[in-house]
Amino acid sequence: MLAAKEDLMRDIETARKRLDGSIERREDYDSIYQNSVELDRLIELYIASGF
């Protein structure tokens, strides 16, 4: 269980960095949106998992 939590936290941090980078690089809207949706999905999974 602890490993799953750490993996999910790592995935959230990676997705956050990917979103931040796409915003800083002024990528097209679709790329930024997809990165945002992925981060939201991971955060939702974290909350639903009860961590």
Contacts in CASP RR format, 6 or more apart in sequence:
PFRMAT RR
TARGET T0000
AUTHOR 0000-0000-0000
METHOD contacts of the structure
MODEL  1
MLAAKEDLMRDIETARKRLDGSIERREDYDSIYQNSVELDRLIELYIASG
F
4 49 0 8 1.000
5 49 0 8 1.000
5 51 0 8 1.000
8 42 0 8 1.000
8 45 0 8 1.000
8 46 0 8 1.000
8 49 0 8 1.000
8 51 0 8 1.000
9 46 0 8 1.000
11 42 0 8 1.000
12 39 0 8 1.000
12 42 0 8 1.000
12 43 0 8 1.000
12 46 0 8 1.000
15 35 0 8 1.000
15 38 0 8 1.000
15 39 0 8 1.000
15 42 0 8 1.000
16 39 0 8 1.000
18 35 0 8 1.000
18 38 0 8 1.000
18 39 0 8 1.000
19 32 0 8 1.000
19 35 0 8 1.000
19 36 0 8 1.000
19 38 0 8 1.000
19 39 0 8 1.000
21 27 0 8 1.000
22 31 0 8 1.000
22 32 0 8 1.000
22 35 0 8 1.000
23 32 0 8 1.000
END
